[in-house]
Structure formats: structure tokens, C-alpha cells
Amino acid sequence: MHCRDLDWWLARLTCYGSLFLGEETTVAYGDKTSGPNPILPTKGAARYSGGLSVHKFIKTVTWQRMSRSVNRDIVPVTARISRLEGMEAHARTADDRLRKYFPDEHFDVGLKIKR
């Protein structure tokens, strides 16, 4: 990129695989020596992804752990959202935990929709 205020552009551009700023920089540097990998996103993928880097090879994992007491609060919300989205099986997996952990209590986990 050749322009007067490189920092202004750098602060505002967000969708690119690798940006080469100023006449002192060339794509060849990025491809061969300065660090960025020459494999860059195509077909609009720069909107959500950058160039190839070690981070593309790092697996991100997520996990959740709930206590029994947390189920009292999270199940009604989970069940209602699931039913609203038509995912009855998801709702029932939540309902089952309420029945198991709190057998003597009543919870409103239904969804009343006016038709």
C-alpha cells in the first residue's frame, strides 16, 4: 500500500490477509523472509480470517461443568429457549435434570405461545 498516512489506513482497514505498508515493503518479503505466510484468505474470507499462521494449527476446545444447584436456574431458561426454537429433545434433556435433582419441586419449563 502506497499512500501518505500509512498509520491512518492501518488503524481503519480490517479485512485483509496481509497488508504491505509503504514503498519499503514488498510482497516478496512477506512470502520469503519477514514472517507472514503467503497463504492468504480468498473469496471474501478475510472478513473473518487472517493469513495462515501457527494459530491455525492450535485447537481451541471449550467445556462446561454445572453443579446440581445451578441446574435450578439454568434449566428453565434452556428448556424455554429450546422449545421456542422447536428443539424439544434439547428441552427434555434439561427437564430430566430438574426431575432428577429436585424431584419434589415444580418448575414451569413450558412455553405458552398465543396463536
HELIX and SHEET records of a PDB file:
HELIX    1   1 LEU A    6  ARG A   12  1                                   7    
HELIX    2   2 VAL A   27  LYS A   32  1                                   6    
HELIX    3   3 ALA A   45  ARG A   47  5                                   3    
HELIX    4   4 VAL A   54  PHE A   57  5                                   4    
HELIX    5   5 ARG A   68  LEU A   84  1                                  17    
HELIX    6   6 GLU A   88  TYR A  101  1                                  14    
END                                                                             
